[in-house]
Amino acid sequence: MNAILGMTHLALKTELTSKQHDYLTKTKAAAEALLGIINDILDFSKIEAGKLAMEQTEFRLDSVLDNLSTVVSQKAHEKNLEFLVAAPQDLPPVLVGDPLRLGQVLINLVNNAVKFTERGEIVVTVKLEESVSDRTKLKFTVHDSGIGMTPEQIAHLFQPFSQADTSTTRKYGGTGLGLSISKRLVEMMEGNIWAESEHGQGSTFCFTAWFGVGAAERRQKVLTPRLAGIRVLVVDDNPVAREILADMLRQFTLRVDCVSSGNDALRELAKADTQDPYRLVLMDWQMPELDGLETSRSIKRRSNLCNVPKILMITAFGRKEIPLSVQEMEIEAVLQKPVTPSVLFDTLMSLFGEAGDEKAAEPPEKPDRDLPRVSGVRVLLVEDNEVNQQVATELLESEGAKVTIANHGAAAVKLLTQGVPPPPFDIVLMDLQMPEMDGLTATRILRAEPHLQQLPIIAMTAHAMAEEVQRCLDAGMNDHVGKPIDPGTFFATIARWTRAHRREVLEVPVRAPSAESEIILPQIGGVDVGAGLQRVAGNKRLYRDLLTQFAVKHESTGTTIRQALASGDRSKAERLSHSLKGAAGNLGINEIFQAAGKLERAIRLSQAGIEDLVEGLTAVLDRQVRNIQAAFPVGGADEKTLLDSRPTDPEKVLAALANLKELLEANDADAPEAYRNLAAVLGDSGNRSRLEALGATVNSFDFEAALRRLDKIGREYRSKEKSVE
């Protein structure tokens, strides 16, 4: 299964015809379905053998519900079903128990509900049943409007390998093990599970479970006094959705009224306009007769309201599927169902200006940009299976890691114990079952070496049973990842254990400048030079280079954002704003940081006035770029004198070109230093504008673009030298 899913994942990342992509997508879906069946059988076997242990760890209930939404909402959307979650604020925020198994039961029940429901909604509710000292009993309910069941069908529902009737497997698939496994898991959580249903009228599955209560304090989210008590109108044709949203809003001390149609909303807004107006409308998108889009257009553009409310559009569909007309209207924000209390609260605070102005952060632990999650990390992969080697290696190298393979434990021990410390790798991925020497034995030997005791060793195992994981930990391993490899979990685990080794832009080792090359930094309008220098450990040459590259790279970013918005690519516009905000914040360019942050937030929340924010940002950016270019003119006196004093040595230039190319191809974080060396040896014999553009891509770690620019510079230089000869 690791080979099938891993190779399919890699194949889908290559260039394919539409037919090939369709075949591989279906292959992946079928493989994942088969993996689900295998996991069901393995889980059932573990339970039967008494080998499945329940974890007792602190977790946030919100996180379990968020993961539930992530996993099942797409399936509900594909069948045009409303998926809703209702969890009151009085629940303990942190529980002690097994979040994985709780989530497994919920996902199982909701997937069943989606499978047997053709229209209507699926509603998950959580209630506090009982509290005793530091323990609490919760009741979870999953209700659907599907086909329902007869009493006879319910009677044998939780028996293994049993479904409602013999046609269910043929029509809907599955093993008949899911509910049996859920029953056993609930019983292991000291609870009960049962079903209530009427044929043709939908079903309700309920279960209870006991949890410990975590030590975290319950912090109820309350709006500021200025906003508390404002009037809100909920517009939704689904009565359950209306009630859930209304309950959330009332928990925030807001006054809430509900209507079931767009026409009712227009009448209610007009009636309240002069006496006690509504300041916010939560508008469902899809409604019969007058839908949310048309109703919002009437409110914003056609009504005679003295007090036009803000509109928050609620949709069961993803943001990409919302028509451009929705995003271009003066709708302040769009949220996707199921709406959680925390997301709703944060949106309200943002809509009413309570989030506060953004301020440039202190030098961050991570730069505010997207980097490959394992870029530059040196990985020793200890694995005997060639297919698994290929899957793991290609996944890692596609994200910028450097991979060395050892075919068994003994080879890994030899690699890591020969030579002088420190170890030549940042992390070890260790298979367990291998010839010559298994992973557990190899780990014990490695941990006996003093200089290898802190080296992260991650088990790669197809066995996720608690005792297997414990054997890995007892042998000295730090963590484990499962097979088949799930790319998201795989990279997250590696990143968690290699933070200290990851190469970040602002962590590039820099050499102390000599007295003769000391840079004098002038005061630059709009730039907090002191704050910027702190972020580069006081290295003035590096800071000057970064400012210069910022001016080159972002000179036309305002125009690019405007073009992205005009073409409807709001995702690109938001991404560009985010990148600009991060770059400006790191360099102490606070005005751009503020303006880009406001634009990014406005695009993300589909707020009004985006065009004005773009114009404002572009004006600020143009002024700032001119200030930087005036402070550091290309070929300015101080730099030009320095460059002219250096004779251009062709051998040194070619060596610098080759060195930079090698580092770029290896995704090595020493590339910025190699670029500065190249710029120095080229002197004024190279094309300065191309060299500056190359520096911009190198310093922003866009190594693919940097390689393309470097090749052009190399060809140009060689051609120039050849003509001189």
Beta strands, then each sheet from edge to edge (+ up, - down):
strand 1: 57-60
strand 2: 82-86
strand 3: 94-97
strand 4: 121-132
strand 5: 135-144
strand 6: 193-197
strand 7: 203-213
strand 8: 231-235
strand 9: 255-259
strand 10: 280-284
strand 11: 310-315
strand 12: 333-336
strand 13: 378-382
strand 14: 402-406
strand 15: 427-431
strand 16: 457-461
strand 17: 479-482
sheet 1: 1+ 3- 7+ 5- 4+ 2+
sheet 2: 1+ 3- 7+ 6-
sheet 3: 9+ 8+ 10+ 11+ 12+
sheet 4: 14+ 13+ 15+ 16+ 17+
end
